[in-house]
């Protein structure tokens, strides 16, 4: 469990080196851990995720979707397994929509969408209109945002409708994997339906294993996103802990102390 808090701390602290304003959207338990105990230097904290108690824990995307829906100005949402050593490119600040990178025909996307089409009773029209698709085009949401906050309100509403009308059927599919459809694929489809372009941090699809070249940080590599199974590798966990201890030792030893006292 402590590696989760080390990841959250490293991500936040690196961002605060770069940006004056870094806000946290969490629930009351998250605030207690990240703010009251770890004392991470977020500039503002919102506990709106307390509203989501009815959803299964596997549906981690609902917290992000709710967060998107309440934005009233340009924003970029950054996952807590993203680590940055340089500012975003300036062009992202003027894009209507922003995401980390495009994903085309990922095997796990294809498989979970197949399950959803078979088992769910309701599909958003933007997904039904794409079936059967020649290619499954999605967007990685390690970062996601833009200046069009009205799009995100519609996107969030559409996704929650998608989820809520199928809660009874979640047990028939891999609910954890379905998050990529509720968030990343639906985001891509809704943007396509409106002919809205997406500005990408990486203009071409990266090899995610490149993010594991930890020895290149930060001289040659200033952005790391430990997606999916990569964050569970022992080498990734060791790197997070060692990097936090190197760059922010006060927070590293605070987490170690809290963990040893069973407080986190």
C-alpha positions as CSV (number, residue, x, y, z in Angstrom):
1,X,0.0,0.0,0.0
2,X,2.8,2.4,0.8
3,X,4.0,2.4,-2.8
4,X,0.6,3.9,-3.8
5,X,1.3,6.8,-1.5
6,X,4.9,7.1,-2.7
7,X,3.6,7.3,-6.3
8,X,1.0,9.9,-5.4
9,X,3.7,11.9,-3.5
10,X,6.3,11.8,-6.3
11,X,3.7,12.8,-8.9
12,X,2.4,15.7,-6.9
13,X,5.8,17.0,-5.8
14,X,7.2,17.0,-9.3
15,X,4.2,18.9,-10.6
16,X,4.5,21.5,-7.8
17,X,8.1,22.1,-8.9
18,X,6.7,23.1,-12.3
19,X,3.3,24.6,-11.7
20,X,2.0,27.0,-9.1
21,X,-1.5,25.5,-9.1
22,X,-2.0,21.8,-8.7
23,X,-5.4,20.7,-7.3
24,X,-6.5,17.4,-5.8
25,X,-9.8,15.8,-6.4
26,X,-10.4,12.9,-4.0
27,X,-12.7,11.7,-1.2
28,X,-12.6,12.3,2.5
29,X,-10.4,9.2,3.1
30,X,-8.0,10.4,0.4
31,X,-7.8,13.9,1.9
32,X,-7.0,12.3,5.3
33,X,-4.2,10.3,3.8
34,X,-2.7,12.6,1.3
35,X,-3.2,16.0,3.0
36,X,-3.6,15.4,6.8
37,X,-1.0,12.6,7.1
38,X,1.4,13.0,4.1
39,X,1.0,16.8,3.9
40,X,1.3,16.9,0.2
41,X,1.4,20.5,-1.1
42,X,-1.7,20.6,-3.3
43,X,-2.9,24.1,-3.7
44,X,-6.6,23.2,-3.2
45,X,-8.4,20.0,-2.2
46,X,-11.9,18.9,-3.4
47,X,-13.6,15.9,-1.7
48,X,-16.3,15.5,-4.3
49,X,-15.6,11.8,-4.8
50,X,-17.5,11.1,-1.6
51,X,-20.5,11.1,-3.9
52,X,-19.4,7.8,-5.6
53,X,-19.9,5.4,-2.7
54,X,-22.5,3.3,-4.6
55,X,-20.1,2.3,-7.4
56,X,-18.0,-0.9,-7.2
57,X,-14.4,-0.3,-6.4
58,X,-13.4,-1.8,-9.8
59,X,-14.9,1.2,-11.5
60,X,-12.0,3.6,-10.8
61,X,-12.8,5.7,-13.8
62,X,-15.9,7.2,-12.2
63,X,-13.7,9.4,-10.0
64,X,-12.0,10.8,-13.0
65,X,-15.3,11.2,-14.9
66,X,-16.9,13.2,-12.0
67,X,-13.8,15.3,-11.8
68,X,-13.9,16.2,-15.5
69,X,-17.6,17.2,-15.2
70,X,-17.0,19.9,-12.6
71,X,-14.3,21.8,-14.4
72,X,-15.3,25.3,-15.4
73,X,-12.1,26.5,-17.0
74,X,-9.2,25.0,-19.1
75,X,-7.6,22.1,-17.2
76,X,-5.3,19.1,-17.6
77,X,-6.1,16.1,-15.4
78,X,-2.9,14.1,-14.5
79,X,-3.0,10.6,-13.1
80,X,-1.0,9.9,-10.0
81,X,1.2,7.4,-11.8
82,X,2.5,10.1,-14.2
83,X,5.8,11.8,-13.3
84,X,7.1,14.9,-15.1
85,X,10.3,16.9,-15.1
86,X,9.4,19.5,-17.7
87,X,6.4,21.7,-18.6
88,X,3.8,20.6,-21.0
89,X,4.4,21.9,-24.6
90,X,2.8,25.3,-24.9
91,X,0.5,24.2,-27.7
92,X,-1.5,22.0,-25.3
93,X,-2.8,25.1,-23.5
94,X,-4.8,26.2,-26.5
95,X,-6.2,22.8,-27.6
96,X,-9.9,22.2,-27.2
97,X,-9.2,18.6,-26.2
98,X,-6.0,17.0,-24.9
99,X,-4.8,13.5,-24.2
100,X,-1.6,11.7,-23.7
101,X,-1.6,9.7,-27.0
102,X,-3.7,7.8,-29.4
103,X,-4.1,4.0,-29.1
104,X,-5.2,1.9,-32.1
105,X,-6.4,-1.7,-31.9
106,X,-5.1,-2.6,-28.4
107,X,-6.0,-6.2,-27.8
108,X,-7.5,-5.6,-24.3
109,X,-9.7,-2.8,-25.7
110,X,-11.0,-5.1,-28.4
111,X,-11.7,-7.9,-26.0
112,X,-13.5,-5.9,-23.4
113,X,-15.6,-4.0,-26.0
114,X,-16.6,-7.4,-27.4
115,X,-17.7,-8.4,-23.9
116,X,-19.6,-5.2,-23.4
117,X,-21.4,-5.4,-26.7
118,X,-22.5,-9.0,-25.9
119,X,-23.6,-8.5,-22.3
120,X,-24.7,-4.9,-21.8
121,X,-28.3,-3.7,-22.5
122,X,-27.4,-0.1,-23.3
123,X,-24.7,1.4,-25.5
124,X,-24.2,5.1,-26.3
125,X,-25.1,5.9,-29.8
126,X,-21.5,7.1,-30.6
127,X,-20.3,3.6,-29.8
128,X,-23.1,1.8,-31.6
129,X,-22.5,3.9,-34.7
130,X,-18.9,2.7,-34.7
131,X,-19.8,-1.0,-34.8
132,X,-18.4,-3.1,-36.4
133,X,-15.4,-0.9,-36.6
134,X,-12.4,-1.4,-38.9
135,X,-10.1,-0.1,-36.2
136,X,-10.7,0.6,-32.5
137,X,-9.3,4.0,-31.9
138,X,-8.9,5.2,-28.3
139,X,-6.9,7.8,-26.3
140,X,-4.6,7.2,-23.3
141,X,-5.9,9.3,-20.5
142,X,-2.7,9.5,-18.4
143,X,-3.3,13.2,-19.1
144,X,-6.6,14.5,-20.4
145,X,-8.2,17.9,-20.6
146,X,-8.5,21.0,-22.7
147,X,-10.2,24.3,-22.9
148,X,-13.6,22.9,-23.9
149,X,-15.0,22.2,-20.5
150,X,-18.6,21.9,-21.9
151,X,-17.4,18.9,-23.9
152,X,-16.3,17.2,-20.7
153,X,-19.6,17.9,-19.0
154,X,-21.3,16.1,-21.9
155,X,-18.7,13.3,-22.0
156,X,-19.1,12.7,-18.2
157,X,-22.9,12.6,-18.5
158,X,-22.7,10.2,-21.4
159,X,-20.3,7.9,-19.6
160,X,-22.2,7.8,-16.3
161,X,-25.4,7.0,-18.3
162,X,-23.4,4.2,-20.0
163,X,-22.3,2.9,-16.6
164,X,-25.5,3.4,-14.6
165,X,-27.8,1.7,-17.1
166,X,-25.5,-1.4,-17.0
167,X,-24.6,-1.8,-13.3
168,X,-26.7,-5.0,-13.1
169,X,-24.5,-6.5,-15.9
170,X,-21.1,-5.7,-14.6
171,X,-20.6,-9.1,-13.1
172,X,-20.8,-10.6,-16.7
173,X,-17.7,-8.8,-17.8
174,X,-14.2,-7.8,-16.6
175,X,-15.4,-4.7,-14.8
176,X,-11.9,-3.4,-14.1
177,X,-10.9,-3.6,-17.7
178,X,-14.1,-1.9,-18.8
179,X,-12.8,1.4,-17.5
180,X,-10.8,1.9,-20.7
181,X,-14.1,1.8,-22.6
182,X,-16.1,4.1,-20.2
183,X,-13.3,6.7,-20.3
184,X,-10.7,6.4,-23.1
185,X,-12.7,4.9,-25.9
186,X,-15.9,6.9,-25.3
187,X,-13.8,10.1,-25.1
188,X,-12.3,9.3,-28.5
189,X,-15.7,8.4,-30.0
190,X,-17.5,11.4,-28.7
191,X,-14.8,13.7,-30.1
192,X,-14.9,12.0,-33.5
193,X,-18.7,12.3,-33.6
194,X,-18.3,16.1,-33.2
195,X,-15.4,16.3,-35.6
196,X,-13.3,17.7,-32.7
197,X,-9.5,17.2,-33.0
198,X,-7.5,16.1,-30.0
199,X,-4.1,17.5,-29.2
200,X,-1.7,14.8,-28.0
201,X,1.3,15.1,-25.8
202,X,2.9,12.4,-27.9
203,X,1.8,12.8,-31.6
204,X,2.5,9.1,-32.4
205,X,1.7,6.0,-30.4
206,X,4.6,5.4,-28.0
207,X,6.0,2.0,-27.0
208,X,4.9,2.0,-23.4
209,X,8.0,-0.1,-22.4
210,X,10.1,2.9,-23.2
211,X,8.7,4.5,-20.1
212,X,10.6,1.8,-18.1
213,X,14.0,3.2,-19.1
214,X,14.4,4.6,-15.7
215,X,18.1,5.2,-16.0
216,X,17.3,7.9,-18.6
217,X,15.4,10.0,-16.1
218,X,15.6,13.0,-16.1
219,X,18.4,13.7,-18.5
220,X,16.9,12.0,-21.6
221,X,13.4,11.3,-20.4
222,X,11.3,13.9,-18.6
223,X,7.9,12.0,-18.7
224,X,7.1,8.7,-17.2
225,X,3.6,7.0,-17.1
226,X,3.5,3.6,-15.5
227,X,0.4,2.3,-17.2
228,X,-1.5,-0.8,-16.3
229,X,0.6,-3.8,-15.4
230,X,3.9,-1.9,-15.6
231,X,3.2,-0.1,-12.3
232,X,3.0,-3.5,-10.5
233,X,6.5,-4.6,-11.6
234,X,9.0,-4.8,-8.7
235,X,11.4,-2.7,-10.8
236,X,8.8,0.0,-11.1
237,X,8.0,0.0,-7.4
238,X,11.7,0.1,-6.5
239,X,12.2,3.0,-8.9
240,X,9.3,5.1,-7.4
241,X,10.6,4.5,-3.9
242,X,14.2,5.3,-4.8
243,X,13.3,8.4,-6.9
244,X,11.1,9.8,-4.1
245,X,13.9,9.2,-1.6
246,X,16.4,10.9,-3.9
247,X,14.4,14.0,-4.8
248,X,12.1,14.4,-1.8
249,X,13.6,12.5,1.2
250,X,11.3,14.2,3.7
251,X,8.2,12.7,2.2
252,X,9.8,9.3,1.6
253,X,10.7,8.9,5.2
254,X,7.3,10.3,6.3
255,X,5.6,7.5,4.3
256,X,8.0,4.9,5.6
257,X,7.3,6.0,9.2
258,X,3.5,6.1,8.7
259,X,3.6,2.6,7.1
260,X,5.7,1.2,9.9
261,X,3.1,2.5,12.4
262,X,0.2,1.0,10.3
263,X,-1.2,4.4,9.7
264,X,-1.3,3.9,5.9
